[in-house]
Amino acid sequence: MPDELLMALIDTLKMSPMSADCSPARFIFLILQKAKERLMPHLFAGNQGKTMRAPVRAIIGTDREFFEQLPRLFPYR
C-alpha cells in the first residue's frame, strides 16, 4: 500500500468532528516485515494468519490525556 494512501487516510481522519478538530486517536501503521513479526505474539491465534497476510496493519489507540497538549496543538490565544 503506497505511503501516499496512508497519509490521505490520516488527513481524512484528523478532521473528526471533535471540539477544535483535536482528535485523541493515535495511529501506527506496520509496513515492515520485522514490525509485523513483533506484533505476532500479541494476536489471538485465529487472527494471526489473516493479519500477517494483510499488506498493512494499523494499530489504533487513544490518548486519554490528549487535552494536555491542546495549548501546543491548538494555540487559540
PQR file with spaces between the fields and no chain letter, atoms N, CA, C, O and H, PARSE charges and radii, in Angstrom:
ATOM       1  N    MET     1       0.858   -1.180    0.000 -0.4000 1.5000
ATOM       2  CA   MET     1       0.000    0.000    0.000 -0.0000 2.0000
ATOM       3  C    MET     1       0.899    1.236    0.000  0.5500 1.7000
ATOM       4  O    MET     1       1.788    1.349    0.844 -0.5500 1.4000
ATOM       5  N    PRO     2       0.685    2.140   -0.911 -0.5600 1.5000
ATOM       6  CA   PRO     2       1.539    3.325   -1.002  0.2800 2.0000
ATOM       7  C    PRO     2       1.413    4.227    0.236  0.5500 1.7000
ATOM       8  O    PRO     2       0.335    4.371    0.812 -0.5500 1.4000
ATOM       9  N    ASP     3       2.535    4.823    0.622 -0.4000 1.5000
ATOM      10  CA   ASP     3       2.539    5.739    1.761 -0.0000 2.0000
ATOM      11  C    ASP     3       1.570    6.900    1.542  0.5500 1.7000
ATOM      12  O    ASP     3       0.967    7.398    2.493 -0.5500 1.4000
ATOM      13  H    ASP     3       3.411    4.706    0.154  0.4000 1.0000
ATOM      14  N    GLU     4       1.421    7.329    0.283 -0.4000 1.5000
ATOM      15  CA   GLU     4       0.532    8.450   -0.015 -0.0000 2.0000
ATOM      16  C    GLU     4      -0.913    8.133    0.369  0.5500 1.7000
ATOM      17  O    GLU     4      -1.650    9.005    0.830 -0.5500 1.4000
ATOM      18  H    GLU     4       1.910    6.924   -0.489  0.4000 1.0000
ATOM      19  N    LEU     5      -1.305    6.879    0.172 -0.4000 1.5000
ATOM      20  CA   LEU     5      -2.666    6.469    0.519 -0.0000 2.0000
ATOM      21  C    LEU     5      -2.864    6.486    2.033  0.5500 1.7000
ATOM      22  O    LEU     5      -3.914    6.909    2.517 -0.5500 1.4000
ATOM      23  H    LEU     5      -0.706    6.172   -0.203  0.4000 1.0000
ATOM      24  N    LEU     6      -1.867    6.033    2.777 -0.4000 1.5000
ATOM      25  CA   LEU     6      -1.953    6.065    4.241 -0.0000 2.0000
ATOM      26  C    LEU     6      -2.007    7.503    4.749  0.5500 1.7000
ATOM      27  O    LEU     6      -2.754    7.808    5.678 -0.5500 1.4000
ATOM      28  H    LEU     6      -1.014    5.690    2.384  0.4000 1.0000
ATOM      29  N    MET     7      -1.224    8.378    4.148 -0.4000 1.5000
ATOM      30  CA   MET     7      -1.251    9.789    4.555 -0.0000 2.0000
ATOM      31  C    MET     7      -2.602   10.430    4.222  0.5500 1.7000
ATOM      32  O    MET     7      -3.096   11.261    4.984 -0.5500 1.4000
ATOM      33  H    MET     7      -0.617    8.130    3.393  0.4000 1.0000
ATOM      34  N    ALA     8      -3.199   10.052    3.097 -0.4000 1.5000
ATOM      35  CA   ALA     8      -4.525   10.567    2.748 -0.0000 2.0000
ATOM      36  C    ALA     8      -5.560   10.097    3.762  0.5500 1.7000
ATOM      37  O    ALA     8      -6.469   10.846    4.117 -0.5500 1.4000
ATOM      38  H    ALA     8      -2.798    9.377    2.478  0.4000 1.0000
ATOM      39  N    LEU     9      -5.425    8.864    4.226 -0.4000 1.5000
ATOM      40  CA   LEU     9      -6.327    8.348    5.251 -0.0000 2.0000
ATOM      41  C    LEU     9      -6.204    9.165    6.531  0.5500 1.7000
ATOM      42  O    LEU     9      -7.213    9.564    7.112 -0.5500 1.4000
ATOM      43  H    LEU     9      -4.686    8.255    3.938  0.4000 1.0000
ATOM      44  N    ILE    10      -4.987    9.411    6.969 -0.4000 1.5000
ATOM      45  CA   ILE    10      -4.764   10.206    8.176 -0.0000 2.0000
ATOM      46  C    ILE    10      -5.299   11.623    7.992  0.5500 1.7000
ATOM      47  O    ILE    10      -5.912   12.172    8.908 -0.5500 1.4000
ATOM      48  H    ILE    10      -4.168    9.087    6.497  0.4000 1.0000
ATOM      49  N    ASP    11      -5.078   12.218    6.831 -0.4000 1.5000
ATOM      50  CA   ASP    11      -5.590   13.565    6.571 -0.0000 2.0000
ATOM      51  C    ASP    11      -7.107   13.610    6.688  0.5500 1.7000
ATOM      52  O    ASP    11      -7.661   14.601    7.162 -0.5500 1.4000
ATOM      53  H    ASP    11      -4.580   11.773    6.088  0.4000 1.0000
ATOM      54  N    THR    12      -7.783   12.550    6.264 -0.4000 1.5000
ATOM      55  CA   THR    12      -9.242   12.490    6.375 -0.0000 2.0000
ATOM      56  C    THR    12      -9.665   12.300    7.832  0.5500 1.7000
ATOM      57  O    THR    12     -10.584   12.967    8.307 -0.5500 1.4000
ATOM      58  H    THR    12      -7.333   11.745    5.879  0.4000 1.0000
ATOM      59  N    LEU    13      -9.003   11.401    8.528 -0.4000 1.5000
ATOM      60  CA   LEU    13      -9.374   11.088    9.910 -0.0000 2.0000
ATOM      61  C    LEU    13      -9.090   12.228   10.879  0.5500 1.7000
ATOM      62  O    LEU    13      -9.792   12.374   11.879 -0.5500 1.4000
ATOM      63  H    LEU    13      -8.257   10.859    8.142  0.4000 1.0000
ATOM      64  N    LYS    14      -8.079   13.031   10.599 -0.4000 1.5000
ATOM      65  CA   LYS    14      -7.743   14.091   11.546 -0.0000 2.0000
ATOM      66  C    LYS    14      -8.782   15.213   11.556  0.5500 1.7000
ATOM      67  O    LYS    14      -8.748   16.080   12.430 -0.5500 1.4000
ATOM      68  H    LYS    14      -7.508   12.911    9.786  0.4000 1.0000
ATOM      69  N    MET    15      -9.690   15.203   10.604 -0.4000 1.5000
ATOM      70  CA   MET    15     -10.752   16.214   10.572 -0.0000 2.0000
ATOM      71  C    MET    15     -12.020   15.689   11.235  0.5500 1.7000
ATOM      72  O    MET    15     -13.130   15.944   10.767 -0.5500 1.4000
ATOM      73  H    MET    15      -9.717   14.500    9.894  0.4000 1.0000
ATOM      74  N    SER    16     -11.844   14.964   12.312 -0.4000 1.5000
ATOM      75  CA   SER    16     -13.003   14.404   13.017 -0.0000 2.0000
ATOM      76  C    SER    16     -13.849   15.515   13.625  0.5500 1.7000
ATOM      77  O    SER    16     -13.372   16.634   13.812 -0.5500 1.4000
ATOM      78  H    SER    16     -10.942   14.757   12.691  0.4000 1.0000
ATOM      79  N    PRO    17     -15.093   15.205   13.929 -0.5600 1.5000
ATOM      80  CA   PRO    17     -15.979   16.229   14.492  0.2800 2.0000
ATOM      81  C    PRO    17     -15.755   16.434   15.989  0.5500 1.7000
ATOM      82  O    PRO    17     -16.702   16.423   16.776 -0.5500 1.4000
ATOM      83  N    MET    18     -14.509   16.619   16.367 -0.4000 1.5000
ATOM      84  CA   MET    18     -14.171   16.860   17.766 -0.0000 2.0000
ATOM      85  C    MET    18     -14.078   18.360   17.987  0.5500 1.7000
ATOM      86  O    MET    18     -13.930   19.135   17.042 -0.5500 1.4000
ATOM      87  H    MET    18     -13.740   16.628   15.729  0.4000 1.0000
ATOM      88  N    SER    19     -14.166   18.748   19.225 -0.4000 1.5000
ATOM      89  CA   SER    19     -14.011   20.148   19.579 -0.0000 2.0000
ATOM      90  C    SER    19     -12.645   20.632   19.096  0.5500 1.7000
ATOM      91  O    SER    19     -11.622   20.020   19.403 -0.5500 1.4000
ATOM      92  H    SER    19     -14.287   18.119   19.993  0.4000 1.0000
ATOM      93  N    ALA    20     -12.632   21.703   18.359 -0.4000 1.5000
ATOM      94  CA   ALA    20     -11.408   22.319   17.837 -0.0000 2.0000
ATOM      95  C    ALA    20     -10.618   21.364   16.940  0.5500 1.7000
ATOM      96  O    ALA    20      -9.408   21.527   16.779 -0.5500 1.4000
ATOM      97  H    ALA    20     -13.463   22.200   18.110  0.4000 1.0000
ATOM      98  N    ASP    21     -11.288   20.377   16.359 -0.4000 1.5000
ATOM      99  CA   ASP    21     -10.654   19.405   15.467 -0.0000 2.0000
ATOM     100  C    ASP    21      -9.443   18.717   16.104  0.5500 1.7000
ATOM     101  O    ASP    21      -8.483   18.375   15.415 -0.5500 1.4000
ATOM     102  H    ASP    21     -12.271   20.244   16.489  0.4000 1.0000
ATOM     103  N    CYS    22      -9.496   18.523   17.395 -0.4000 1.5000
ATOM     104  CA   CYS    22      -8.414   17.837   18.099 -0.0000 2.0000
ATOM     105  C    CYS    22      -8.866   16.428   18.423  0.5500 1.7000
ATOM     106  O    CYS    22      -9.723   16.230   19.285 -0.5500 1.4000
ATOM     107  H    CYS    22     -10.276   18.801   17.955  0.4000 1.0000
ATOM     108  N    SER    23      -8.307   15.463   17.749 -0.4000 1.5000
ATOM     109  CA   SER    23      -8.695   14.070   17.908 -0.0000 2.0000
ATOM     110  C    SER    23      -7.733   13.350   18.850  0.5500 1.7000
ATOM     111  O    SER    23      -6.518   13.509   18.728 -0.5500 1.4000
ATOM     112  H    SER    23      -7.611   15.624   17.049  0.4000 1.0000
ATOM     113  N    PRO    24      -8.259   12.560   19.788 -0.5600 1.5000
ATOM     114  CA   PRO    24      -7.390   11.792   20.674  0.2800 2.0000
ATOM     115  C    PRO    24      -6.854   10.514   20.033  0.5500 1.7000
ATOM     116  O    PRO    24      -6.090    9.788   20.670 -0.5500 1.4000
ATOM     117  N    ALA    25      -7.233   10.223   18.796 -0.4000 1.5000
ATOM     118  CA   ALA    25      -6.799    8.988   18.132 -0.0000 2.0000
ATOM     119  C    ALA    25      -5.316    9.060   17.783  0.5500 1.7000
ATOM     120  O    ALA    25      -4.797   10.105   17.391 -0.5500 1.4000
ATOM     121  H    ALA    25      -7.853   10.813   18.279  0.4000 1.0000
ATOM     122  N    ARG    26      -4.657    7.923   17.936 -0.4000 1.5000
ATOM     123  CA   ARG    26      -3.248    7.789   17.568 -0.0000 2.0000
ATOM     124  C    ARG    26      -3.128    6.567   16.666  0.5500 1.7000
ATOM     125  O    ARG    26      -3.698    5.518   16.967 -0.5500 1.4000
ATOM     126  H    ARG    26      -5.078    7.074   18.255  0.4000 1.0000
ATOM     127  N    PHE    27      -2.400    6.689   15.574 -0.4000 1.5000
ATOM     128  CA   PHE    27      -2.298    5.635   14.573 -0.0000 2.0000
ATOM     129  C    PHE    27      -0.859    5.203   14.386  0.5500 1.7000
ATOM     130  O    PHE    27       0.053    6.029   14.330 -0.5500 1.4000
ATOM     131  H    PHE    27      -1.937    7.540   15.329  0.4000 1.0000
ATOM     132  N    ILE    28      -0.667    3.899   14.290 -0.4000 1.5000
ATOM     133  CA   ILE    28       0.623    3.329   13.930 -0.0000 2.0000
ATOM     134  C    ILE    28       0.357    2.341   12.797  0.5500 1.7000
ATOM     135  O    ILE    28      -0.469    1.438   12.932 -0.5500 1.4000
ATOM     136  H    ILE    28      -1.407    3.228   14.334  0.4000 1.0000
ATOM     137  N    PHE    29       1.062    2.519   11.682 -0.4000 1.5000
ATOM     138  CA   PHE    29       0.935    1.604   10.555 -0.0000 2.0000
ATOM     139  C    PHE    29       2.184    0.729   10.506  0.5500 1.7000
ATOM     140  O    PHE    29       3.308    1.228   10.470 -0.5500 1.4000
ATOM     141  H    PHE    29       1.733    3.253   11.572  0.4000 1.0000
ATOM     142  N    LEU    30       1.968   -0.567   10.507 -0.4000 1.5000
ATOM     143  CA   LEU    30       3.075   -1.512   10.430 -0.0000 2.0000
ATOM     144  C    LEU    30       3.201   -1.984    8.988  0.5500 1.7000
ATOM     145  O    LEU    30       2.302   -2.634    8.455 -0.5500 1.4000
ATOM     146  H    LEU    30       1.055   -0.973   10.536  0.4000 1.0000
ATOM     147  N    ILE    31       4.311   -1.655    8.372 -0.4000 1.5000
ATOM     148  CA   ILE    31       4.535   -1.991    6.975 -0.0000 2.0000
ATOM     149  C    ILE    31       5.712   -2.959    6.833  0.5500 1.7000
ATOM     150  O    ILE    31       5.654   -3.899    6.041 -0.5500 1.4000
ATOM     151  H    ILE    31       5.042   -1.126    8.805  0.4000 1.0000
ATOM     152  N    LEU    32       6.762   -2.730    7.589 -0.4000 1.5000
ATOM     153  CA   LEU    32       7.960   -3.566    7.503 -0.0000 2.0000
ATOM     154  C    LEU    32       7.707   -4.946    8.091  0.5500 1.7000
ATOM     155  O    LEU    32       6.981   -5.086    9.075 -0.5500 1.4000
ATOM     156  H    LEU    32       6.810   -1.966    8.233  0.4000 1.0000
ATOM     157  N    GLN    33       8.309   -5.965    7.484 -0.4000 1.5000
ATOM     158  CA   GLN    33       8.132   -7.347    7.930 -0.0000 2.0000
ATOM     159  C    GLN    33       8.562   -7.530    9.385  0.5500 1.7000
ATOM     160  O    GLN    33       7.910   -8.248   10.142 -0.5500 1.4000
ATOM     161  H    GLN    33       8.899   -5.851    6.684  0.4000 1.0000
ATOM     162  N    LYS    34       9.645   -6.889    9.769 -0.4000 1.5000
ATOM     163  CA   LYS    34      10.142   -7.008   11.144 -0.0000 2.0000
ATOM     164  C    LYS    34       9.103   -6.478   12.143  0.5500 1.7000
ATOM     165  O    LYS    34       8.908   -7.072   13.204 -0.5500 1.4000
ATOM     166  H    LYS    34      10.175   -6.306    9.154  0.4000 1.0000
ATOM     167  N    ALA    35       8.452   -5.393   11.818 -0.4000 1.5000
ATOM     168  CA   ALA    35       7.420   -4.832   12.695 -0.0000 2.0000
ATOM     169  C    ALA    35       6.214   -5.766   12.774  0.5500 1.7000
ATOM     170  O    ALA    35       5.622   -5.940   13.839 -0.5500 1.4000
ATOM     171  H    ALA    35       8.609   -4.910   10.957  0.4000 1.0000
ATOM     172  N    LYS    36       5.856   -6.363   11.640 -0.4000 1.5000
ATOM     173  CA   LYS    36       4.729   -7.297   11.613 -0.0000 2.0000
ATOM     174  C    LYS    36       5.021   -8.509   12.485  0.5500 1.7000
ATOM     175  O    LYS    36       4.141   -8.995   13.194 -0.5500 1.4000
ATOM     176  H    LYS    36       6.336   -6.221   10.775  0.4000 1.0000
ATOM     177  N    GLU    37       6.258   -8.997   12.433 -0.4000 1.5000
ATOM     178  CA   GLU    37       6.637  -10.155   13.235 -0.0000 2.0000
ATOM     179  C    GLU    37       6.613   -9.853   14.729  0.5500 1.7000
ATOM     180  O    GLU    37       6.305  -10.729   15.537 -0.5500 1.4000
ATOM     181  H    GLU    37       6.973   -8.603   11.856  0.4000 1.0000
ATOM     182  N    ARG    38       6.938   -8.619   15.096 -0.4000 1.5000
ATOM     183  CA   ARG    38       6.883   -8.234   16.511 -0.0000 2.0000
ATOM     184  C    ARG    38       5.442   -8.210   17.029  0.5500 1.7000
ATOM     185  O    ARG    38       5.206   -8.389   18.224 -0.5500 1.4000
ATOM     186  H    ARG    38       7.188   -7.907   14.440  0.4000 1.0000
ATOM     187  N    LEU    39       4.496   -7.991   16.140 -0.4000 1.5000
ATOM     188  CA   LEU    39       3.089   -7.958   16.521 -0.0000 2.0000
ATOM     189  C    LEU    39       2.519   -9.357   16.760  0.5500 1.7000
ATOM     190  O    LEU    39       1.590   -9.521   17.552 -0.5500 1.4000
ATOM     191  H    LEU    39       4.689   -7.846   15.169  0.4000 1.0000
ATOM     192  N    MET    40       3.069  -10.361   16.081 -0.4000 1.5000
ATOM     193  CA   MET    40       2.534  -11.728   16.114 -0.0000 2.0000
ATOM     194  C    MET    40       2.204  -12.263   17.505  0.5500 1.7000
ATOM     195  O    MET    40       1.097  -12.769   17.687 -0.5500 1.4000
ATOM     196  H    MET    40       3.823  -10.227   15.438  0.4000 1.0000
ATOM     197  N    PRO    41       3.090  -12.185   18.495 -0.5600 1.5000
ATOM     198  CA   PRO    41       2.786  -12.779   19.798  0.2800 2.0000
ATOM     199  C    PRO    41       1.609  -12.124   20.512  0.5500 1.7000
ATOM     200  O    PRO    41       1.081  -12.683   21.473 -0.5500 1.4000
ATOM     201  N    HIS    42       1.197  -10.959   20.056 -0.4000 1.5000
ATOM     202  CA   HIS    42       0.130  -10.216   20.718 -0.0000 2.0000
ATOM     203  C    HIS    42      -1.240  -10.449   20.077  0.5500 1.7000
ATOM     204  O    HIS    42      -2.241   -9.884   20.517 -0.5500 1.4000
ATOM     205  H    HIS    42       1.626  -10.505   19.275  0.4000 1.0000
ATOM     206  N    LEU    43      -1.278  -11.279   19.040 -0.4000 1.5000
ATOM     207  CA   LEU    43      -2.520  -11.553   18.317 -0.0000 2.0000
ATOM     208  C    LEU    43      -3.144  -12.862   18.801  0.5500 1.7000
ATOM     209  O    LEU    43      -2.440  -13.790   19.197 -0.5500 1.4000
ATOM     210  H    LEU    43      -0.465  -11.738   18.682  0.4000 1.0000
ATOM     211  N    PHE    44      -4.468  -12.921   18.762 -0.4000 1.5000
ATOM     212  CA   PHE    44      -5.144  -14.190   19.011 -0.0000 2.0000
ATOM     213  C    PHE    44      -4.768  -15.156   17.897  0.5500 1.7000
ATOM     214  O    PHE    44      -4.574  -14.742   16.754 -0.5500 1.4000
ATOM     215  H    PHE    44      -5.040  -12.167   18.441  0.4000 1.0000
ATOM     216  N    ALA    45      -4.664  -16.430   18.221 -0.4000 1.5000
ATOM     217  CA   ALA    45      -4.236  -17.446   17.248 -0.0000 2.0000
ATOM     218  C    ALA    45      -5.094  -17.418   15.982  0.5500 1.7000
ATOM     219  O    ALA    45      -4.563  -17.564   14.882 -0.5500 1.4000
ATOM     220  H    ALA    45      -4.821  -16.766   19.149  0.4000 1.0000
ATOM     221  N    GLY    46      -6.400  -17.235   16.116 -0.4000 1.5000
ATOM     222  CA   GLY    46      -7.289  -17.219   14.958 -0.0000 2.0000
ATOM     223  C    GLY    46      -7.102  -16.015   14.049  0.5500 1.7000
ATOM     224  O    GLY    46      -7.543  -16.036   12.900 -0.5500 1.4000
ATOM     225  H    GLY    46      -6.832  -17.116   17.010  0.4000 1.0000
ATOM     226  N    ASN    47      -6.458  -14.970   14.545 -0.4000 1.5000
ATOM     227  CA   ASN    47      -6.246  -13.757   13.747 -0.0000 2.0000
ATOM     228  C    ASN    47      -4.851  -13.658   13.149  0.5500 1.7000
ATOM     229  O    ASN    47      -4.603  -12.797   12.304 -0.5500 1.4000
ATOM     230  H    ASN    47      -6.100  -14.953   15.478  0.4000 1.0000
ATOM     231  N    GLN    48      -3.946  -14.515   13.568 -0.4000 1.5000
ATOM     232  CA   GLN    48      -2.553  -14.388   13.138 -0.0000 2.0000
ATOM     233  C    GLN    48      -2.374  -14.524   11.631  0.5500 1.7000
ATOM     234  O    GLN    48      -1.699  -13.697   11.019 -0.5500 1.4000
ATOM     235  H    GLN    48      -4.147  -15.214   14.254  0.4000 1.0000
ATOM     236  N    GLY    49      -2.957  -15.537   11.026 -0.4000 1.5000
ATOM     237  CA   GLY    49      -2.768  -15.761    9.591 -0.0000 2.0000
ATOM     238  C    GLY    49      -3.271  -14.616    8.746  0.5500 1.7000
ATOM     239  O    GLY    49      -2.537  -14.098    7.904 -0.5500 1.4000
ATOM     240  H    GLY    49      -3.506  -16.209   11.523  0.4000 1.0000
ATOM     241  N    LYS    50      -4.513  -14.212    8.957 -0.4000 1.5000
ATOM     242  CA   LYS    50      -5.075  -13.141    8.124 -0.0000 2.0000
ATOM     243  C    LYS    50      -4.416  -11.795    8.402  0.5500 1.7000
ATOM     244  O    LYS    50      -4.299  -10.957    7.508 -0.5500 1.4000
ATOM     245  H    LYS    50      -5.108  -14.633    9.641  0.4000 1.0000
ATOM     246  N    THR    51      -3.990  -11.592    9.640 -0.4000 1.5000
ATOM     247  CA   THR    51      -3.306  -10.338    9.950 -0.0000 2.0000
ATOM     248  C    THR    51      -1.950  -10.288    9.270  0.5500 1.7000
ATOM     249  O    THR    51      -1.552   -9.244    8.754 -0.5500 1.4000
ATOM     250  H    THR    51      -4.086  -12.272   10.367  0.4000 1.0000
ATOM     251  N    MET    52      -1.239  -11.402    9.265 -0.4000 1.5000
ATOM     252  CA   MET    52       0.083  -11.421    8.647 -0.0000 2.0000
ATOM     253  C    MET    52       0.009  -11.328    7.120  0.5500 1.7000
ATOM     254  O    MET    52       0.972  -10.897    6.486 -0.5500 1.4000
ATOM     255  H    MET    52      -1.563  -12.250    9.685  0.4000 1.0000
ATOM     256  N    ARG    53      -1.108  -11.723    6.525 -0.4000 1.5000
ATOM     257  CA   ARG    53      -1.254  -11.629    5.061 -0.0000 2.0000
ATOM     258  C    ARG    53      -1.656  -10.225    4.613  0.5500 1.7000
ATOM     259  O    ARG    53      -1.506   -9.892    3.438 -0.5500 1.4000
ATOM     260  H    ARG    53      -1.890  -12.074    7.039  0.4000 1.0000
ATOM     261  N    ALA    54      -2.158   -9.409    5.515 -0.4000 1.5000
ATOM     262  CA   ALA    54      -2.593   -8.055    5.137 -0.0000 2.0000
ATOM     263  C    ALA    54      -1.381   -7.205    4.744  0.5500 1.7000
ATOM     264  O    ALA    54      -0.316   -7.341    5.346 -0.5500 1.4000
ATOM     265  H    ALA    54      -2.280   -9.680    6.470  0.4000 1.0000
ATOM     266  N    PRO    55      -1.527   -6.337    3.750 -0.5600 1.5000
ATOM     267  CA   PRO    55      -0.386   -5.526    3.311  0.2800 2.0000
ATOM     268  C    PRO    55       0.062   -4.504    4.360  0.5500 1.7000
ATOM     269  O    PRO    55       1.238   -4.146    4.421 -0.5500 1.4000
ATOM     270  N    VAL    56      -0.875   -4.041    5.177 -0.4000 1.5000
ATOM     271  CA   VAL    56      -0.573   -3.050    6.222 -0.0000 2.0000
ATOM     272  C    VAL    56      -1.390   -3.411    7.447  0.5500 1.7000
ATOM     273  O    VAL    56      -2.552   -3.804    7.343 -0.5500 1.4000
ATOM     274  H    VAL    56      -1.830   -4.331    5.127  0.4000 1.0000
ATOM     275  N    ARG    57      -0.770   -3.273    8.607 -0.4000 1.5000
ATOM     276  CA   ARG    57      -1.511   -3.442    9.858 -0.0000 2.0000
ATOM     277  C    ARG    57      -1.591   -2.087   10.519  0.5500 1.7000
ATOM     278  O    ARG    57      -0.609   -1.346   10.535 -0.5500 1.4000
ATOM     279  H    ARG    57       0.173   -2.953    8.691  0.4000 1.0000
ATOM     280  N    ALA    58      -2.739   -1.754   11.060 -0.4000 1.5000
ATOM     281  CA   ALA    58      -2.919   -0.479   11.750 -0.0000 2.0000
ATOM     282  C    ALA    58      -3.222   -0.750   13.213  0.5500 1.7000
ATOM     283  O    ALA    58      -4.103   -1.543   13.545 -0.5500 1.4000
ATOM     284  H    ALA    58      -3.537   -2.356   11.047  0.4000 1.0000
ATOM     285  N    ILE    59      -2.492   -0.092   14.065 -0.4000 1.5000
ATOM     286  CA   ILE    59      -2.784   -0.112   15.490 -0.0000 2.0000
ATOM     287  C    ILE    59      -3.380    1.250   15.797  0.5500 1.7000
ATOM     288  O    ILE    59      -2.744    2.283   15.589 -0.5500 1.4000
ATOM     289  H    ILE    59      -1.776    0.552   13.795  0.4000 1.0000
ATOM     290  N    ILE    60      -4.601    1.236   16.292 -0.4000 1.5000
ATOM     291  CA   ILE    60      -5.303    2.488   16.582 -0.0000 2.0000
ATOM     292  C    ILE    60      -5.534    2.559   18.079  0.5500 1.7000
ATOM     293  O    ILE    60      -6.128    1.660   18.675 -0.5500 1.4000
ATOM     294  H    ILE    60      -5.117    0.396   16.461  0.4000 1.0000
ATOM     295  N    GLY    61      -5.062    3.622   18.668 -0.4000 1.5000
ATOM     296  CA   GLY    61      -5.211    3.813   20.104 -0.0000 2.0000
ATOM     297  C    GLY    61      -5.759    5.186   20.395  0.5500 1.7000
ATOM     298  O    GLY    61      -6.078    5.954   19.487 -0.5500 1.4000
ATOM     299  H    GLY    61      -4.579    4.352   18.184  0.4000 1.0000
ATOM     300  N    THR    62      -5.862    5.480   21.654 -0.4000 1.5000
ATOM     301  CA   THR    62      -6.340    6.795   22.055 -0.0000 2.0000
ATOM     302  C    THR    62      -5.423    7.352   23.131  0.5500 1.7000
ATOM     303  O    THR    62      -4.858    6.605   23.929 -0.5500 1.4000
ATOM     304  H    THR    62      -5.603    4.856   22.391  0.4000 1.0000
ATOM     305  N    ASP    63      -5.286    8.621   23.144 -0.4000 1.5000
ATOM     306  CA   ASP    63      -4.508    9.312   24.160 -0.0000 2.0000
ATOM     307  C    ASP    63      -5.514    9.926   25.122  0.5500 1.7000
ATOM     308  O    ASP    63      -6.155   10.925   24.798 -0.5500 1.4000
ATOM     309  H    ASP    63      -5.744    9.228   22.496  0.4000 1.0000
ATOM     310  N    ARG    64      -5.654    9.343   26.287 -0.4000 1.5000
ATOM     311  CA   ARG    64      -6.666    9.814   27.251 -0.0000 2.0000
ATOM     312  C    ARG    64      -6.314   11.162   27.866  0.5500 1.7000
ATOM     313  O    ARG    64      -7.151   11.787   28.518 -0.5500 1.4000
ATOM     314  H    ARG    64      -5.133    8.531   26.551  0.4000 1.0000
ATOM     315  N    GLU    65      -5.102   11.604   27.664 -0.4000 1.5000
ATOM     316  CA   GLU    65      -4.702   12.908   28.191 -0.0000 2.0000
ATOM     317  C    GLU    65      -4.320   13.858   27.054  0.5500 1.7000
ATOM     318  O    GLU    65      -3.473   14.734   27.221 -0.5500 1.4000
ATOM     319  H    GLU    65      -4.422   11.096   27.134  0.4000 1.0000
ATOM     320  N    PHE    66      -4.960   13.669   25.895 -0.4000 1.5000
ATOM     321  CA   PHE    66      -4.630   14.500   24.734 -0.0000 2.0000
ATOM     322  C    PHE    66      -4.865   15.975   24.996  0.5500 1.7000
ATOM     323  O    PHE    66      -4.202   16.827   24.405 -0.5500 1.4000
ATOM     324  H    PHE    66      -5.649   12.957   25.760  0.4000 1.0000
ATOM     325  N    PHE    67      -5.806   16.283   25.880 -0.4000 1.5000
ATOM     326  CA   PHE    67      -6.151   17.669   26.177 -0.0000 2.0000
ATOM     327  C    PHE    67      -4.970   18.430   26.782  0.5500 1.7000
ATOM     328  O    PHE    67      -4.922   19.658   26.717 -0.5500 1.4000
ATOM     329  H    PHE    67      -6.344   15.591   26.361  0.4000 1.0000
ATOM     330  N    GLU    68      -4.023   17.704   27.369 -0.4000 1.5000
ATOM     331  CA   GLU    68      -2.855   18.356   27.953 -0.0000 2.0000
ATOM     332  C    GLU    68      -1.982   19.011   26.880  0.5500 1.7000
ATOM     333  O    GLU    68      -1.228   19.940   27.172 -0.5500 1.4000
ATOM     334  H    GLU    68      -4.062   16.706   27.422  0.4000 1.0000
ATOM     335  N    GLN    69      -2.084   18.533   25.654 -0.4000 1.5000
ATOM     336  CA   GLN    69      -1.286   19.073   24.550 -0.0000 2.0000
ATOM     337  C    GLN    69      -2.033   20.132   23.740  0.5500 1.7000
ATOM     338  O    GLN    69      -1.482   20.688   22.791 -0.5500 1.4000
ATOM     339  H    GLN    69      -2.696   17.779   25.416  0.4000 1.0000
ATOM     340  N    LEU    70      -3.287   20.414   24.111 -0.4000 1.5000
ATOM     341  CA   LEU    70      -4.071   21.371   23.324 -0.0000 2.0000
ATOM     342  C    LEU    70      -3.457   22.766   23.242  0.5500 1.7000
ATOM     343  O    LEU    70      -3.558   23.396   22.189 -0.5500 1.4000
ATOM     344  H    LEU    70      -3.735   19.963   24.882  0.4000 1.0000
ATOM     345  N    PRO    71      -2.830   23.277   24.289 -0.5600 1.5000
ATOM     346  CA   PRO    71      -2.202   24.603   24.122  0.2800 2.0000
ATOM     347  C    PRO    71      -1.159   24.641   23.015  0.5500 1.7000
ATOM     348  O    PRO    71      -0.963   25.673   22.372 -0.5500 1.4000
ATOM     349  N    ARG    72      -0.491   23.514   22.794 -0.4000 1.5000
ATOM     350  CA   ARG    72       0.518   23.433   21.722 -0.0000 2.0000
ATOM     351  C    ARG    72      -0.126   23.119   20.384  0.5500 1.7000
ATOM     352  O    ARG    72       0.263   23.675   19.356 -0.5500 1.4000
ATOM     353  H    ARG    72      -0.650   22.676   23.316  0.4000 1.0000
ATOM     354  N    LEU    73      -1.136   22.205   20.394 -0.4000 1.5000
ATOM     355  CA   LEU    73      -1.764   21.762   19.152 -0.0000 2.0000
ATOM     356  C    LEU    73      -2.764   22.785   18.603  0.5500 1.7000
ATOM     357  O    LEU    73      -2.924   22.918   17.390 -0.5500 1.4000
ATOM     358  H    LEU    73      -1.452   21.754   21.228  0.4000 1.0000
ATOM     359  N    PHE    74      -3.420   23.490   19.491 -0.4000 1.5000
ATOM     360  CA   PHE    74      -4.445   24.451   19.075 -0.0000 2.0000
ATOM     361  C    PHE    74      -4.264   25.741   19.863  0.5500 1.7000
ATOM     362  O    PHE    74      -5.039   26.028   20.776 -0.5500 1.4000
ATOM     363  H    PHE    74      -3.290   23.382   20.477  0.4000 1.0000
ATOM     364  N    PRO    75      -3.239   26.525   19.513 -0.5600 1.5000
ATOM     365  CA   PRO    75      -2.948   27.742   20.254  0.2800 2.0000
ATOM     366  C    PRO    75      -3.888   28.890   19.877  0.5500 1.7000
ATOM     367  O    PRO    75      -3.518   29.772   19.103 -0.5500 1.4000
ATOM     368  N    TYR    76      -5.084   28.874   20.419 -0.4000 1.5000
ATOM     369  CA   TYR    76      -6.098   29.862   20.026 -0.0000 2.0000
ATOM     370  C    TYR    76      -5.904   31.209   20.695  0.5500 1.7000
ATOM     371  O    TYR    76      -6.546   32.177   20.288 -0.5500 1.4000
ATOM     372  H    TYR    76      -5.385   28.158   21.048  0.4000 1.0000
ATOM     373  N    ARG    77      -5.066   31.315   21.682 -0.4000 1.5000
ATOM     374  CA   ARG    77      -4.882   32.607   22.356 -0.0000 2.0000
ATOM     375  C    ARG    77      -3.653   33.304   21.867  0.5500 1.7000
ATOM     376  O    ARG    77      -3.343   34.404   22.325 -0.5500 1.4000
ATOM     377  H    ARG    77      -4.545   30.528   22.013  0.4000 1.0000
